[in-house]
Amino acid sequence: MESISYFKTISVRDFHFDDNDYIFIKEDLPMGQADVNVNLWLKDTKRFADLFNAILFQGKAVILPENLYPSPETTAVSLQDTQGKNVVKKQYRDIIMNWQDQALLMLLAVESQTAIHYAAPLKVMLYDSMEYAEQVRVKWKERPPRLSSAEFLSRFQKNDKLIPVITLIFYYGTEEWDGPLELHQMFDLGTEKKHAELMKKYLPNYHINLVDVRRLKNLESFQSDLQIIFGMLQYSQDKYALRTYVANHKDYFQKLDLETYHALGAFLNSRQLMEINVEKNEREELDMCKALEDIYNDGVQDGMEQGRRSGIAEGEASHKKEVAFQMQKLGYSLDAIAAVLRESVDGISQILAVVG
């Protein structure tokens, strides 16, 4: 029995000013590095609580930071394959916390995505199911000595209850999400609409809770710095709007902690922001406003150098065309022209074809 593995992918995101401007930020980040920085930032209990309060309760402070406790992010479940052998399946959650509110206990999880995941409903369903399977396993280990035959076969007592799990897909990619939002959207139910609707009644469904942070509405539902950061992401494709937004919130962006600085590097896909000296005192405040200006100025210098090199190359190509044309008029063979210009005969033929 083959195991199914899911790998997070980091998309390449290009930030352009306009058709004639220089590229502001265009970098490939190592796979997983962006998610790691974002997850470290979101693990802060104030931000984590604010995220769920905004999405689940329209900003009401229902989930309090002091009522959140870390939960193991790795879960292993032992299953039997078709040959009866035990196979251990592991899942690695990005973030998962216990929320204890008086008698209520829930598990709140976040899965970060920089790229669209076209099997997201299945992925989340497997993650949540393995979490429930682990709860069943723990309860079975703590079972009383006397059980009914049905309870023994179920490995679950009649009055046992599971701790609910709510998972958010925290998507911060630049492309608008066009993946499925529920398991039903992943099925091929044929072209007969009547039959498809009938089958859906009997096919279990599984919905995902998508948080597309670049396109969120009602940002006022967030009470922490999530509101400022998510607001910034809505301008990240426009250099001028981004710089204006950061300048308008300079009191915040001039005094960033290291985790926020690195998270912004992930959101903006900027290696420069993510590779700031991690040995600095973590209490030191970092200035995002200055960093953006430095990145912009570096981009301008790189663009000017690329333009200079491009101009030289274009001049050389134009010179070769003129020499080839004049030599042909004087009756030189293609071999002779190619030898003088240090080009292949095919290359000279293409040059002369364009000139002609």
N, C-alpha and C positions, 0 to 999 in steps of 0.2 A: 504494500500500500504506500503510495507516494505521499510525502508530506507537502503541504502547500505553504510557500513562503511569500511574504510580502516585503518589498523593499521600497523605502521612501526614495523618491527621486527629486533632485534639485533642478529646477528649470533655469535656463539662462534668460535673464531679463534685461532688456536693453532700454536705457533711459535716454530718449532723444529730446532735444529742445525744439527744433523745427527742422525742416528739410535742409537748411543751409548751415546749421549750427553744429557745434562739436558734441560728441557723445559725452555725457556727464558721468554716468556710471555704467560700466559694462564689464562684468567680471563673472567667471565661473567660480563658485565656492565649492570646496570639497563636499562630497555627498554626505549628508547628515549634519554637517557643521552648522548650517542655518537653523535646523530644527532644534539642535542641542541648545543654542543660544536663546532661542525663543522660549523653549521649555524651562530653562533656568529662570528666565524673567517671569514667566507666568506662574511658577511655583510659589512665588510670594503670596502668602495667604490673603492679603488685602486685595491684590489683583485678581486672584483666583475667585474669591468670593464675589467681587464686583462683576466679573465676567458672567458668572452664573446668575447673579441677581438681575443683571440687565437683560439677559436672554430669557430666563424663566419667569421672572417676576416684574418685568418692566421697570427695573431700577429700585424696587423696594428692598430695603435692607433685611431680607429674610434670612439669608445665610451670613453668619457672622464669622470673621476670620478666626476668632478664638475657639470656634466650634469645629474647625477643620484640623484633621490629623492625617499625616502621610500614611499611605497604604502601600504594601509591596507592589512594585511595578512589574515584577516578573511572576507569572503564574504557570505552573506545569501541570498537565493533565495526562494521566496514563490511559491509553486506549488500546484496544486489541485490533490488529490488522486481520486481513482475510485468512491468514494462516494461524490465527490464534496467539500470535506473539504480541507481547506488550510493547507499545510504541509511546514514547514520551513526547508530548506536544508542548511547546513553550510559547508563551506570548509575552511581548515586551510593551507595556503601556508607556506612552510618553509621560503622562501625569495622571495619577489617580489618588484621590483623597477620601477619607471617611468624613462624613458630615453627621455629627451627633447633635440633635436638637430635641432636648427633653427625651421623650420615648421614641422619637423617630431616628432611625439610622439609615443613611443612604451612602452609596458610593458614587462619587462624581469624577468623571474622567475626561481628559482632553487628548485628542490625537491631532498633532500639527501636520499640515500639508502645505508644501510650497507648490506642488504640482497637482493637477486634477487627477483624482483616483477614480477610474471608471468601474471599479468593483467595490466602491466605498460601502454600500449597504451590506454586501457579503462580508467585507473586512470587519465592520463594526459588529455585525451579528456574531461572527466567530469570536471576536474579543469578548463581547458580553456573555456569550454562551459559555466560554471557558471560565469566566469569572464565576458564573452560577455553578458550573460543574465543580469548581474548587470548593465552593461553599457546601455543596452536597457531600463532597469527600470529607470535609472537616466535621460536618454534623454526623456522618456515619462513624467516624472514629470515636465520637463522644456519645454514641448510642447507648441506651440502657440495656441491661441483659435480656429483658423480655420484650419481644416484638411479635406482632402478628405476622403471619406468613406473607401477607401482601406488603407489609412494611419491609420485611426482610428482602423480598424480591425487588422492591423499589429502591432499596437502600436509602429510604427517606420515610420519616414517620408521618402519620396522618396530620398531626398538628404542627409539623415543621414549617417554617416560613423562610424565604430567601430575602436577602438584603437587596433592594432594587439598585440597578446601575443606570445612570444617565451619562451618555457619552456625547461630547460635542466634537464635531470636526472643525478645527480651527484652521481655516484656509486663508492664506495670505499671498497667494499667487497673483500675478498681474492679469492673467486671462480670466474672463468671466466664467464661472463654473457652468459647464454644460454636461456634467456627468449625472448619473441617476441619483435620485433622492430617496428611492425606496426599492426594495427587492423586486417588486412587480415590474418595474421599468427595465429590469435586466432579463426578463423572460421573453422568449419567442412564443407567442400564443397564436400565431397564424394570422391570417387576414380576415377571418370571419369574426366581425366585431361581437355578434350576439354570443357566439361560443366563448370568445375570450372573456367577456364580462361574466359569463356563468362560471367559468373556471376560476376566475379571480376570487369568487366567493369561497372557494374551497382551498385556495392556495394561500398559505400563511404569508403575511407581508412583514417587512421590517423597514422602518423609516430611519433616516439619519437626521441628526440635528446639525445642520450646516450653519457655520458662522463665517460668512464671507466678509472678512474685516475691511477690505478696501471699498466695499459697497454697502456698508451698514447705514441704515437710517436711524433717526432718533438717538444720536450720539449722547444726548443729554441724559439718557438712561444710565450712563456710566458715571460713577462718582469718584473714581480714582484717576490716575494719570493715563488710564486706558483711553479716556475720552480725547486727550490731547494727541496721543500716539495714533489712534485710529483715524482721527481727523487729519493728521499729517499724511497718512497713507493714501488718502483720497486725492492728494495733490502730487504724489510721488512721480507721476509720469510727465510732469511739467516743471522744468527747472525754475522758472520765474515764480510760479505759484508756490512751489515748495519753499524757496528761499524767503518769500514774503510771509508764508505761514510760520516758518521757524522764527523769523524776526519778530512777528507779532506775539509770539509766545516765548520770547527770549529769556524771561525770568525762569522758565522751566528748562529750556534747552541749554542754557549756560551752566547749569548745575546738575549734571546727570551722574548717577552712580554707574559703576563699571558694567553691571548686568544690563542696565537699560541701554547703555552705549553699544554694547555688543548686539543686543536684540535689534536695535535700529540698523546696525550693519547688516543683519540678516534680512530685515524688512526691505532695505534698500539694495540688497545684494552687493554690498560694498566691502571688499576685502580690507580696504584701508581702515574702515571703522571697526571691523572685527579683529584686526591684528594689532590694536593698540597694546602697549606693554602691559601684560597681565600681572607683572610684578609690582606695578604701582600700588600704593596704599589704596585699599578698596574703599576707604572713606574719602579719598580725594575726589573732588567734583570735576567733571569733564565738560568741556565746552563744545556742544554740537554745532553751534553757529560758526565758530572758527573752522571746525573740521569740514563743513560743507563748502566753505569758501576755499579752503586748501585743495579739496578734491576738484572743485570747479577750475581753479587756476592750473592745476596739474593737467586737467583735461584739455584746457585751451592750449597749453604748451605742447602737449602731445599732438593735438590737432594741427598746430602750426608746423611742427616737424614733419608730420605725415604729408601735409600739403606741399612742403618744400621738396620732399623726396618724390612725390607724385609729379611735380612740375618738371623736375630734372628728367624723370623717366619719359614723360610726354615729349620733351624737347629732343631727346635722343631718338625716339621713335620717328618723329617728324623728319629729323635729319636723315635717317636711314631711308625713308621713303623717297626723299628728294634725290639722294645719291643713286639709289637703285633705278629710279626713273631716267636720270640723265645718262647713266651707263648703258641702259637698254637702248636709248635713242642713238648712242654712239656705236651700237652694234655688238656690245659685249654679250657673251653667253651667260646663261643663268649660273653655270658653275663658277665663272670668273667673278660675277657679282657677289655670289655667296661667299667666295673666298675672301674678297675685300672686306665685306661687312661682317664676316664671321657668323653667318647664318646658314641654316640648311637650305638646300635647293627648294624644298617645299615651302619653307618660310619666305623665301624671296618671291616665289610664285604668288603666295597669298598677298604679300605687300604690293606687288605690281598689279594684282587683280583689283585691289582696293583703289590704287592710284588711277588705274585705267577707268 
